[in-house]
Amino acid sequence: MELNRRDFLKGALTVGALSAGAGLVGCSAPEAKEGTEVAQTGSTVYPAGLQESDFAESPVEIEPITEFSDEKTYDVVVVGAGTGGVPAALSALEEGATVAVLQKESKPISQGGTCSGVLLDESDEQGVMNYIQGFMEDCGWRADRKLAETYARYSGEAIRWTQVRTAEAGFPPYTVRPTAVAEYEDGSKCSRRSIVFGPKPYNNGTMIEHLADFAAEKGVEFFYSTPGVQLVTDDSGAVTGVIGKSGNDYIKFNATKGVILSTGDYQNNQSLVERYCPDVKEFDRKQVNKTGDGILMSMAIGAGFVPVGHSHMLHDFDSGPMFGEPFMTVNENGERFMNEDCIFEEINCVLRNQPKPGWYSQIFDDNYVEQVEGWGGKPTDKEKIQVYMPDVEMDRSAESGANVIEGLIDTYCCDTLDELAGKLGIPADALKKSVERYNEMCDAGFDSDFGKAAKYLQKIEQPPFWGIHKHVRVSALCAGVTVNENYQATTAEGEVIPNLWVTGFSAGQLCGAPDWSMYQGGMSAGHCIMTGRICGIQAATGGKLEASTPITEADVVAISA
């Protein structure tokens, strides 16, 4: 049975137009409910779960702002011009709304390159349910099923919409991967599509810049270098606008239909990290200025925060290839420290206990191609690996097709282990000692230190010697304020905060596992686009989840012709 989109999620809030004159500046801490604690510093009262230090790195202000240099009114105001915010703004505009976007940075910002979604019209209902069940299992049953269902129902249309709109904006995907079809034992199926923006150094950031320019041409008004610093509410608690700050001036943006927060995660807010995601507090951060602004603004008017146990995403796909192959691995002291047969996206769990969390080196010799093929892996040949080697001069621009970020490549080939240690920045004596010990265990056919399977025990003896210096950093923290299945912000008790939507990793906890699930590549960016699109549509239409004119495969084919 072919599965058509339907209003699968119940309870979407019908949003009426609010009088701009009814708006009151609202950032006073909500009244504490019995059993909750409210922090207080001097005369300032902070919402439950927050404290003074949480605002130190963020432009968000807790004290009510009452004086403005300017006041503007739109139907919908979006805070954040990223993977969720720009699709939210353009989708709202397409539904007939007037839209403003406030952006903290001087330009749109986005990360990653792959975006994916579920194609409902090429799946059947049981197959989609099986897909969701598999995702739940991969997340250790900690995922928010309602959010997973929302992703499954609406992500495919959002991906097709992205294909069409980015083509119109002049930056279409450079790769559309073949449709992945999961066929289950019961005969059902679920189809997914992944699109990739690139090649590196081009990525989703490049795509979002083009899409923002396209949205501006269509009528969305962007206010750059203007962070959102405080939400505005009326006497009932409904959101009526947001205050932006440009230089030293405050601007009041009234939103007659709703506000959408798309400000990203909180990885650069160390105060929040230490309390809500302490596993990663010692790791370097891949992004900048992601200080949880939308989270802080929402909590300041009563939204909840997902309980401690936030998913995190840490990886390094840039320093070199073969990141998932179990080569001998050493820390920054040159010491082997683990059984290398470890899922790459979870290696951070081991690295957090090392001398310099996030940094390590893979070591192998010149026989690596045969060795990797022997244990069933996928080696990168010696010609293709050169694009990752800083010592090899070549054109690595996007136009060259190298598909690397030149400032992050960190792969070396040296005649001696001493020379290799120098390139990797680790002690040569310690590296040689680790290799000697490793080779002894390879000869014995038993890893008596960590128990790695014998097939992976391949000696490091044939020069030249190879090393990849890995730098695992925080790419994203994958949890935010409490939301319902429609991505409307809620209190901790589940009560909807009228006229406030939250997208992407500012919202809820789609995954829930300690490490972001790799059940489907591109799900993180696809989820951000999807949440932006459905939030923009809801805000503009008064609660509808589907566009008035959904994008179909026929539209994708037409734009590609």
C-alpha positions as CSV (number, residue, x, y, z in Angstrom):
1,M,0.0,0.0,0.0
2,E,1.4,3.4,-1.0
3,L,1.6,5.8,1.9
4,N,0.4,9.3,1.4
5,R,1.2,12.2,3.7
6,R,-1.5,12.9,6.2
7,D,-1.8,14.9,9.2
8,F,-0.2,12.2,11.3
9,L,0.5,14.3,14.3
10,K,-2.5,15.5,16.3
11,G,-3.0,18.6,18.4
12,A,-1.4,21.3,16.2
13,L,-2.1,24.7,17.8
14,T,-4.3,27.0,15.8
15,V,-2.6,30.4,16.0
16,G,-4.6,33.6,15.6
17,A,-3.2,36.9,14.7
18,L,-2.3,38.9,17.8
19,S,-2.5,42.6,18.1
20,A,1.0,44.0,18.2
21,G,-0.2,46.5,20.8
22,A,-1.0,43.7,23.2
23,G,2.6,42.6,23.4
24,L,4.4,43.1,26.7
25,V,8.1,42.6,27.0
26,G,8.5,39.3,28.8
27,C,11.7,37.9,30.1
28,S,10.9,37.8,33.8
29,A,11.5,34.4,35.3
30,P,8.2,32.4,35.4
31,E,6.7,31.7,38.7
32,A,8.2,28.6,40.2
33,K,6.0,25.5,40.5
34,E,6.1,23.5,43.7
35,G,9.2,21.3,43.9
36,T,11.2,23.4,41.5
37,E,14.2,25.6,42.3
38,V,14.7,29.1,40.9
39,A,18.2,30.6,41.0
40,Q,18.7,34.1,42.2
41,T,21.7,36.4,42.0
42,G,21.4,39.8,43.6
43,S,18.0,41.1,42.4
44,T,18.0,38.9,39.3
45,V,15.9,35.8,39.4
46,Y,16.8,33.1,37.0
47,P,14.4,30.4,35.6
48,A,14.7,26.9,37.0
49,G,17.7,25.1,35.5
50,L,19.6,28.3,34.6
51,Q,22.1,30.5,36.5
52,E,24.0,33.7,36.0
53,S,27.0,32.1,34.2
54,D,24.7,30.7,31.5
55,F,24.3,34.2,30.1
56,A,27.9,35.2,30.2
57,E,28.7,34.0,26.7
58,S,25.3,34.7,25.2
59,P,23.8,38.0,24.0
60,V,20.5,37.0,25.6
61,E,19.3,39.4,28.4
62,I,17.3,38.3,31.4
63,E,16.3,41.7,32.7
64,P,13.2,43.1,30.9
65,I,14.0,45.5,28.0
66,T,11.6,48.4,27.8
67,E,13.2,51.0,25.5
68,F,13.7,50.6,21.8
69,S,15.3,52.6,19.0
70,D,12.9,51.1,16.4
71,E,9.8,48.9,16.2
72,K,8.8,46.7,13.3
73,T,5.9,44.3,12.7
74,Y,5.8,41.1,10.6
75,D,3.6,38.1,10.5
76,V,6.5,35.7,11.4
77,V,9.9,36.5,12.9
78,V,12.7,33.9,12.7
79,V,15.7,34.1,14.9
80,G,18.7,32.4,13.3
81,A,19.7,32.2,9.6
82,G,20.9,28.6,9.4
83,T,19.9,25.1,8.3
84,G,16.5,25.5,10.1
85,G,16.0,29.2,10.1
86,V,16.3,30.0,6.4
87,P,13.9,27.1,5.3
88,A,11.5,28.3,8.0
89,A,11.5,31.8,6.7
90,L,11.2,30.9,3.0
91,S,8.4,28.3,3.8
92,A,6.5,30.9,5.8
93,L,6.9,33.4,3.0
94,E,5.6,30.9,0.5
95,E,2.4,30.5,2.6
96,G,1.8,34.3,2.3
97,A,3.4,35.6,5.5
98,T,5.6,38.6,5.9
99,V,8.8,37.4,7.4
100,A,11.9,38.9,9.1
101,V,15.0,37.0,10.1
102,L,17.4,38.1,12.8
103,Q,20.9,36.7,12.6
104,K,23.6,37.1,15.2
105,E,26.4,36.7,12.6
106,S,27.1,38.9,9.6
107,K,26.0,36.1,7.2
108,P,24.0,32.9,7.2
109,I,25.7,30.0,8.9
110,S,25.3,26.2,8.5
111,Q,27.4,23.1,8.8
112,G,27.7,19.6,7.2
113,G,27.0,18.6,3.7
114,T,24.5,15.7,3.6
115,C,20.8,16.0,4.1
116,S,18.3,13.1,4.1
117,G,14.7,12.3,4.4
118,V,12.1,9.5,4.1
119,L,10.2,9.3,0.8
120,L,6.6,8.4,1.9
121,D,5.3,8.0,-1.6
122,E,7.9,5.3,-2.3
123,S,7.4,3.6,1.1
124,D,4.5,1.7,2.7
125,E,3.0,2.4,6.1
126,Q,4.5,-0.8,7.8
127,G,7.9,0.0,6.3
128,V,7.9,3.4,7.8
129,M,6.9,2.0,11.2
130,N,9.7,-0.6,10.8
131,Y,12.2,2.2,10.0
132,I,11.1,4.2,13.1
133,Q,11.4,1.0,15.2
134,G,15.0,0.5,13.9
135,F,15.9,4.1,14.7
136,M,14.5,3.7,18.3
137,E,16.6,0.6,18.8
138,D,19.7,2.2,17.4
139,C,19.2,5.0,19.9
140,G,18.9,2.6,22.8
141,W,15.2,3.3,23.1
142,R,16.0,6.8,24.4
143,A,14.8,8.7,21.3
144,D,11.6,10.8,21.4
145,R,9.3,8.6,19.3
146,K,6.9,11.5,18.5
147,L,9.8,13.5,17.0
148,A,11.0,10.5,15.1
149,E,7.5,10.1,13.6
150,T,7.5,13.7,12.6
151,Y,10.8,13.3,10.9
152,A,9.5,10.2,9.0
153,R,6.3,11.9,7.9
154,Y,7.7,15.3,6.7
155,S,11.4,15.0,5.9
156,G,11.0,13.6,2.4
157,E,8.9,16.5,1.2
158,A,11.4,18.8,2.9
159,I,14.3,17.2,1.0
160,R,12.5,17.5,-2.3
161,W,11.7,21.1,-1.5
162,T,15.4,21.7,-0.8
163,Q,16.4,20.2,-4.1
164,V,14.0,22.4,-6.0
165,R,14.6,25.7,-4.1
166,T,18.4,25.3,-4.1
167,A,18.4,24.7,-7.8
168,E,16.3,27.9,-8.2
169,A,18.8,29.6,-6.0
170,G,21.8,28.6,-8.2
171,F,23.4,26.0,-5.9
172,P,21.7,22.6,-6.3
173,P,23.1,19.4,-4.7
174,Y,26.2,18.2,-6.3
175,T,25.3,14.6,-5.5
176,V,21.9,13.0,-5.2
177,R,22.6,9.5,-3.9
178,P,20.7,6.6,-5.2
179,T,17.4,6.0,-3.3
180,A,18.1,3.7,-0.3
181,V,15.4,1.2,0.1
182,A,15.1,-0.9,3.3
183,E,13.2,-4.1,2.6
184,Y,11.9,-5.8,5.7
185,E,11.1,-9.5,6.4
186,D,7.4,-8.8,6.4
187,G,7.6,-7.5,2.8
188,S,7.3,-3.9,3.7
189,K,9.8,-1.2,2.6
190,C,11.0,2.3,3.5
191,S,12.8,4.5,1.0
192,R,15.1,7.4,1.8
193,R,16.9,10.1,-0.2
194,S,20.2,11.7,0.6
195,I,21.5,14.9,-1.1
196,V,24.9,16.3,-0.7
197,F,26.1,19.9,-1.1
198,G,29.7,20.4,-2.0
199,P,32.3,19.4,-2.9
200,K,34.3,20.6,0.0
201,P,35.1,23.3,1.0
202,Y,31.6,24.0,-0.2
203,N,28.9,22.6,2.1
204,N,25.6,23.3,3.6
205,G,26.9,26.7,4.6
206,T,27.3,27.6,1.0
207,M,23.9,26.2,0.2
208,I,22.2,28.2,3.0
209,E,24.0,31.4,1.8
210,H,22.5,30.9,-1.6
211,L,19.1,30.0,-0.2
212,A,19.1,33.1,2.0
213,D,19.9,35.3,-0.9
214,F,17.0,33.7,-2.8
215,A,14.7,34.2,0.1
216,A,15.7,37.9,0.3
217,E,14.9,38.3,-3.4
218,K,11.5,36.8,-2.8
219,G,10.7,39.2,0.1
220,V,12.2,37.9,3.3
221,E,13.9,40.7,5.3
222,F,17.2,39.8,6.9
223,F,18.7,41.7,9.8
224,Y,22.4,40.6,10.1
225,S,24.6,41.3,13.1
226,T,21.3,41.5,15.0
227,P,21.0,38.7,17.6
228,G,17.7,38.0,19.3
229,V,18.1,38.8,22.9
230,Q,14.7,38.5,24.5
231,L,11.2,37.2,23.7
232,V,8.1,39.4,24.1
233,T,4.9,37.9,25.5
234,D,1.4,39.2,26.4
235,D,-0.5,38.8,29.7
236,S,-1.6,35.2,28.7
237,G,2.0,34.1,28.1
238,A,1.6,33.9,24.3
239,V,4.7,35.1,22.4
240,T,4.1,38.3,20.5
241,G,7.6,39.1,19.2
242,V,11.3,39.2,19.9
243,I,13.8,42.0,20.7
244,G,16.9,42.2,18.6
245,K,20.1,44.1,19.3
246,S,22.0,45.9,16.6
247,G,25.1,47.5,18.1
248,N,23.9,49.3,21.2
249,D,20.3,49.7,19.9
250,Y,17.4,47.5,20.7
251,I,14.8,46.8,18.0
252,K,11.4,45.4,18.9
253,F,10.1,42.9,16.2
254,N,6.4,42.3,16.6
255,A,5.2,38.9,15.3
256,T,1.5,38.8,14.7
257,K,1.5,35.1,13.9
258,G,4.5,33.6,15.7
259,V,8.2,33.5,16.4
260,I,10.5,30.7,15.3
261,L,13.8,30.1,17.1
262,S,16.5,28.5,15.0
263,T,19.7,29.5,16.9
264,G,21.5,26.1,17.0
265,D,22.9,24.2,20.0
266,Y,24.8,25.4,23.1
267,Q,28.3,23.9,22.6
268,N,30.0,27.2,23.0
269,N,28.2,28.0,26.3
270,Q,30.6,26.2,28.7
271,S,28.4,26.9,31.7
272,L,25.5,24.9,30.1
273,V,27.9,22.2,28.8
274,E,29.4,21.5,32.2
275,R,25.9,20.9,33.7
276,Y,23.9,19.4,30.8
277,C,26.5,17.6,28.7
278,P,29.6,17.1,30.9
279,D,30.9,14.2,28.8
280,V,32.2,16.7,26.2
281,K,33.4,19.6,28.5
282,E,37.1,18.9,27.8
283,F,36.8,18.5,24.0
284,D,37.4,21.3,21.5
285,R,34.4,22.7,19.6
286,K,34.0,22.7,15.9
287,Q,31.5,25.6,15.8
288,V,31.6,29.1,17.1
289,N,29.1,31.4,18.8
290,K,26.6,28.6,19.4
291,T,25.7,29.7,22.9
292,G,22.2,28.4,23.2
293,D,20.5,31.7,22.6
294,G,17.1,30.2,21.6
295,I,17.3,27.8,24.6
296,L,17.9,30.7,27.0
297,M,15.2,32.9,25.6
298,S,12.7,30.1,25.6
299,M,13.5,29.0,29.2
300,A,13.3,32.7,30.3
301,I,9.5,32.6,29.5
302,G,8.8,29.2,30.9
303,A,10.0,26.6,28.5
304,G,11.5,23.4,29.8
305,F,14.9,22.0,29.0
306,V,15.4,18.3,28.0
307,P,16.7,16.5,31.1
308,V,20.5,15.8,31.5
309,G,21.7,13.0,29.2
310,H,21.9,15.1,26.0
311,S,23.1,13.4,22.8
312,H,26.3,14.7,21.3
313,M,28.0,14.5,17.9
314,L,31.8,14.3,17.7
315,H,33.8,13.2,14.7
316,D,36.6,14.0,12.3
317,F,36.0,13.2,8.7
318,D,38.6,15.7,7.4
319,S,42.1,14.8,8.6
320,G,42.3,11.7,6.5
321,P,40.4,8.7,5.1
322,M,39.7,5.3,6.5
323,F,38.5,6.7,9.8
324,G,36.6,3.5,10.6
325,E,39.5,1.1,10.0
326,P,41.0,-0.4,13.1
327,F,44.6,0.6,12.6
328,M,46.8,0.8,15.7
329,T,46.0,4.0,17.5
330,V,48.0,6.1,19.9
331,N,47.3,9.1,22.1
332,E,49.2,12.4,22.2
333,N,51.8,10.7,24.4
334,G,52.4,8.1,21.8
335,E,50.8,5.3,23.8
336,R,48.3,2.7,22.6
337,F,45.2,3.1,24.7
338,M,42.3,1.0,23.2
339,N,40.9,-1.9,21.2
340,E,40.6,-0.1,17.9
341,D,37.7,-2.1,16.7
342,C,35.3,0.7,17.9
343,I,32.5,2.4,16.1
344,F,34.0,5.7,14.9
345,E,31.2,8.0,16.1
346,E,31.6,6.5,19.6
347,I,35.4,6.7,19.9
348,N,35.0,10.0,21.8
349,C,33.8,7.9,24.8
350,V,37.3,6.5,25.0
351,L,39.1,9.7,24.1
352,R,37.6,11.7,26.9
353,N,39.8,9.9,29.4
354,Q,43.0,10.5,27.4
355,P,45.7,13.2,28.1
356,K,44.4,15.5,25.4
357,P,40.7,14.5,24.7
358,G,39.8,14.4,21.1
359,W,43.4,13.9,19.7
360,Y,44.9,10.6,18.6
361,S,46.8,9.1,15.7
362,Q,46.2,6.1,13.5
363,I,49.5,4.3,12.6
364,F,50.0,1.8,9.7
365,D,52.7,0.8,7.3
366,D,53.0,0.7,3.5
367,N,51.2,-2.7,3.2
368,Y,48.0,-1.1,4.4
369,V,46.0,-1.6,1.2
370,E,46.5,-5.4,1.3
371,Q,45.9,-5.5,5.1
372,V,42.6,-3.6,5.0
373,E,41.4,-5.7,2.1
374,G,42.4,-8.8,4.0
375,W,40.1,-8.0,7.0
376,G,37.2,-6.9,4.8
377,G,37.7,-3.1,5.0
378,K,37.8,-0.4,2.3
379,P,41.3,1.0,1.8
380,T,42.0,4.3,0.1
381,D,44.7,3.8,-2.5
382,K,48.0,5.5,-2.4
383,E,47.1,8.0,-5.1
384,K,43.8,9.1,-3.7
385,I,45.1,9.4,-0.2
386,Q,47.5,12.2,-1.3
387,V,44.7,14.8,-1.2
388,Y,44.8,14.5,2.6
389,M,48.6,15.0,2.8
390,P,49.7,18.6,3.5
391,D,53.2,17.7,2.3
392,V,51.9,17.0,-1.2
393,E,51.3,20.2,-3.2
394,M,48.2,20.1,-5.4
395,D,45.1,22.0,-6.2
396,R,42.5,21.3,-3.5
397,S,40.0,23.9,-4.4
398,A,36.3,22.9,-4.8
399,E,36.7,23.1,-8.5
400,S,39.5,20.5,-8.4
401,G,37.2,17.8,-7.0
402,A,39.5,17.0,-4.2
403,N,36.6,17.3,-1.8
404,V,38.7,18.2,1.3
405,I,39.1,21.2,3.6
406,E,42.7,22.1,3.2
407,G,43.2,23.5,6.6
408,L,42.1,20.3,8.3
409,I,44.0,17.6,6.3
410,D,46.6,15.9,8.5
411,T,47.9,12.7,6.9
412,Y,51.6,11.8,6.6
413,C,53.9,9.3,5.0
414,C,57.5,9.1,6.3
415,D,60.5,6.8,5.9
416,T,61.0,6.4,9.6
417,L,58.9,6.3,12.7
418,D,61.0,9.1,14.2
419,E,60.1,11.3,11.3
420,L,56.5,10.3,11.4
421,A,56.3,11.1,15.1
422,G,57.7,14.6,14.4
423,K,54.9,15.2,11.8
424,L,52.3,13.9,14.2
425,G,53.6,15.9,17.1
426,I,54.0,12.9,19.5
427,P,57.1,11.6,21.3
428,A,59.2,9.4,19.0
429,D,60.5,7.0,21.7
430,A,57.0,6.4,22.9
431,L,55.7,5.7,19.4
432,K,58.5,3.3,18.6
433,K,57.9,1.5,21.9
434,S,54.2,1.2,21.2
435,V,54.9,-0.1,17.7
436,E,57.4,-2.6,19.0
437,R,54.9,-3.9,21.6
438,Y,52.1,-4.0,18.9
439,N,54.3,-6.0,16.6
440,E,55.1,-8.6,19.3
441,M,51.4,-9.2,19.8
442,C,50.9,-9.5,16.1
443,D,53.5,-12.2,16.0
444,A,51.8,-13.9,18.9
445,G,48.4,-13.6,17.2
446,F,46.9,-12.3,20.4
447,D,46.3,-8.8,21.6
448,S,47.0,-9.3,25.3
449,D,46.6,-5.6,26.1
450,F,43.1,-4.9,24.7
451,G,41.9,-8.1,23.0
452,K,41.5,-6.9,19.4
453,A,40.5,-9.6,17.0
454,A,43.4,-11.5,15.5
455,K,42.5,-10.6,11.9
456,Y,43.2,-6.9,12.6
457,L,46.6,-7.6,14.1
458,Q,48.9,-6.6,11.2
459,K,52.5,-5.7,11.8
460,I,53.8,-2.2,11.3
461,E,57.2,-2.9,9.7
462,Q,57.2,-2.0,6.0
463,P,58.4,1.5,5.3
464,P,57.3,4.1,4.5
465,F,55.2,4.5,7.6
466,W,51.8,6.2,7.6
467,G,50.0,8.3,10.2
468,I,46.7,10.2,10.4
469,H,46.5,12.8,13.1
470,K,42.8,12.8,14.2
471,H,41.1,15.7,15.9
472,V,37.6,14.7,17.2
473,R,35.7,17.8,18.1
474,V,32.1,18.6,19.1
475,S,30.1,19.1,15.9
476,A,26.8,19.4,17.7
477,L,24.9,19.0,21.0
478,C,21.7,17.4,20.0
479,A,19.1,18.5,22.6
480,G,17.2,21.6,23.5
481,V,14.0,23.0,24.9
482,T,11.0,20.8,25.4
483,V,8.7,20.7,22.4
484,N,5.7,18.7,21.3
485,E,5.6,16.7,18.1
486,N,4.9,19.9,16.1
487,Y,8.0,21.6,17.5
488,Q,6.0,24.0,19.5
489,A,7.8,25.0,22.6
490,T,6.3,23.7,25.8
491,T,6.8,24.0,29.5
492,A,8.5,21.2,31.4
493,E,5.0,19.9,32.1
494,G,4.1,19.8,28.4
495,E,1.9,22.9,28.2
496,V,2.3,24.6,24.8
497,I,3.7,28.2,24.8
498,P,1.5,29.8,22.2
499,N,3.1,31.2,19.0
500,L,6.6,29.9,19.7
501,W,8.3,27.2,17.6
502,V,11.8,25.9,17.9
503,T,13.8,24.0,15.2
504,G,16.8,21.7,14.9
505,F,19.1,21.1,17.8
506,S,17.6,23.9,19.8
507,A,14.5,21.7,20.2
508,G,13.8,18.5,22.0
509,Q,15.9,15.4,21.8
510,L,15.3,13.4,18.6
511,C,18.0,10.8,19.3
512,G,18.6,10.5,23.1
513,A,21.5,8.1,22.9
514,P,24.8,9.3,24.3
515,D,26.2,9.7,20.7
516,W,24.1,10.9,17.8
517,S,22.7,8.0,15.9
518,M,24.2,7.2,12.5
519,Y,21.2,5.1,11.7
520,Q,20.8,7.3,8.6
521,G,23.5,9.6,7.3
522,G,22.4,13.1,6.8
523,M,19.6,12.9,9.3
524,S,20.9,15.8,11.4
525,A,20.8,18.3,8.6
526,G,17.7,16.8,7.1
527,H,16.0,17.1,10.5
528,C,17.0,20.8,10.8
529,I,15.6,21.5,7.3
530,M,12.4,19.6,8.0
531,T,11.7,21.3,11.3
532,G,12.3,24.7,9.8
533,R,9.9,24.0,7.0
534,I,7.1,22.7,9.1
535,C,7.5,25.4,11.7
536,G,7.5,28.1,9.0
537,I,4.3,26.6,7.5
538,Q,2.6,26.3,10.9
539,A,3.4,29.9,11.9
540,A,2.2,31.3,8.6
541,T,-1.0,29.2,8.3
542,G,-2.2,29.0,11.9
543,G,-1.1,25.4,12.5
544,K,-1.1,23.4,9.3
545,L,1.8,21.0,8.9
546,E,1.7,20.6,5.2
547,A,2.4,23.2,2.6
548,S,-0.5,24.5,0.5
549,T,1.5,23.2,-2.5
550,P,3.8,20.4,-1.5
551,I,6.8,19.7,-3.6
552,T,6.6,16.3,-5.4
553,E,9.0,14.2,-7.3
554,A,7.6,15.6,-10.5
555,D,8.8,19.0,-9.4
556,V,12.3,17.6,-8.7
557,V,12.4,16.0,-12.2
558,A,11.2,19.3,-13.8
559,I,13.9,21.4,-12.2
560,S,16.6,18.9,-13.2
561,A,15.5,18.8,-16.8
